Amino acid sequence: MKKLVLFMAAGLLSLVSVGQVYAVNPSTHIAVPSQGAAWTLANTFGDWQLVCTEQGDKSCRALQTLDLEQGEQSMRLLEVMVFYAGDQARMNMTFPLGLDLLAGIVLKVDENDEIGLPFSTCLADGCRVIGNIGDDVMAQLMAGNVMKVGFRGFGEEQTLVLDVSLRGSASAFRAAEARPVAVN
């Protein structure tokens, strides 16, 4: 496991350090959130997947993953998950380890203003940005074409920018809203 984490961090840092941005497409693999519940693919909306659990709260999440594949090796660059807890939309983004945590990330939907966000935590599967989505940002995400996500490797000055397709996001988000996470 330690070698895999080091490989992922080294791979990301080499991408950032040479300043290249590779074409990264939404993963065609069935994405499963890293939390411990049993998830199944319920539907696909454009470039977004709707994954649901039939255990516990029986909730759904809209999900998109971006993987970098070079030859036979693959690395998860980003997992974006949108879900609802009660009436509140929330986003959870998971990035690989080895990032500049102090710099945080920057989001930009189409030509709208940039939004800077801090990292919330780092776990064994990566570093996360977790937070509520305001109505104004949710409207941008549902009506937009692309969300640009910028972040840096630790000790690097060059920002890596990934394009997250918003094709199908409105339908996926509405489907996730219909099966929110139970809040106690």
N, C-alpha and C positions, 0 to 999 in steps of 0.2 A: 504494500500500500504506500509506504514512504517513497519508493522509487517512482510510482505512478504520479504522486503529487509533485515530486521534483521534476519529472518529465513534463507535466502540464505547465508548471510555472516557468520552466526553461523554454518550453515551446512558445508560450505567450510572450515572454520577454524577448525572444529572438524575433518574433513578428513585429513587436513594437519597436525594438531597437534598430531594425533596418528600415523602419518607416513604411513598410509595404502594407497595403490593405488588400487582403485576398477576397475574392468574390465568395461570399458565404450565403448559402440558400437555406430556407427553412428545412429542417430535418424531415426526411420522409419516414423515418423510423417512428413507431408509436412511442410517443413520449409519456413517461410516467413520472409524476412529481416525486421528489425524493422523500417526502414524508412517509410514515410507516403504513398507511392504509392500503387496501387492495383497490387499485384503480383500473378502470376499463375505458377503452375508447368508445364514447357514445356517439360522436358525430364529428365531421370535419366541415369547417366553414372557411373556404378559401385557403389561406395559409395557417389557419388556427385550428387546433384540435380541442374538442370538448371532452374532458376526462372526468369520470364520475366514480364515486364509491357507493356501493349498495350497503355498506356496513356503517354503523354509527349514525352520523348525521345525514347520510345519503346526499351529500352535496356534490356540486360540479365546479370545475375550474376551466377557464379558457387558457390554453397553453400553446406556446410556440417555442421551439428550441432552434438554436443556430449552432451547427457543428462545423468544424474545420476538418476537412479530410485531405490528407496528403499521403498518397499511396495507400498502404494498408492501415495507416495509423489515423485515428480520429480523435478529436478533442472537442469537448463541449465548451463553446465560447460564451453562450448565454442561454438561460432559460427564463422566459417571461411568463408569469402566471397572473391572471386576473380572476378574482373571485369576489363574492359578496359575503359579508358577515352582517346579518340583519339587512338593513337598508343601505349600508355603507360599502362602496366599491373599494377594493384593496388590490395592490400590486405587490408581487414578490418576484424579484429578479435575482437569479443566482449566477455568479461569475466564477471563473476559475481562481484558485489561490494564486498568490504572488503579485497582487495588485497594490497600487499606491492608495492605501485606505484614507489617508488624510485628504487627498484630492477629491475623493468621492467620484460620482459620475455626473454626466450631463445628458439630459434628454431634450430632444427637439422634434416636434411633430410638424412635418411639412415646413411652412415658413413662419410658424409661430415662434414666440420667445423661447429661449433656452430655459430649462429648469434644472438647477443644481440640486443634487440629493446626496446625503451622506450614506456610507455603508452602515448597516444595522448590526451585523455580526458576521463572523466567519466560523464555519463548521467544517467537518471533514470533507463534505462534498462541494465546498466553495464558499465564497463571500456573498452576502445577501444585502440587498436594498429592499426594505419592507416599509410600506406606508399606505395611508388612505389616498384615494384618488378623488380630488374635488370635481364638482360638476363641470367646471370649465375645461379641465384637462380631459375628463371622460368624453366630453363632446368632441374635443380635438381628436382623441384616439378613435372614436367611432366614425368620424367623418373623414379622417385623414387617409393618406396613401402610404406614408412611411414615417416611422419613428426612428430617428437617429439616436444611438446610444454611444456616448464617448467615455472612455476610461483609460487609465495608464498603468503600465507595469511598475512595480516598485523600483524607485531610483531612475526612472525614465522621464524624459521631457516630452517625447512624442506621444500624442493621444491616438489610440486606436478607436476608430468609429465604425460601428456596425449598423447596418440598415435592417430594421425589423419591419417586415411587411405588415400593413394594416388591412390587407385584403381579407374580407370576411370577419373583421374584428367586431363590427356592430352586431351581427347575428350571433357570434360566439359569446359576446359579453351578455347579450339579452338571455341566451340559453343558460349561462352560468347564474344570472340574476334570478332565474326561475327556481333554482335549487341552491339557495345560499347555505353557508356554514351556519350551523345552529350556534346561537350565542346564549350563554347562561346568565 
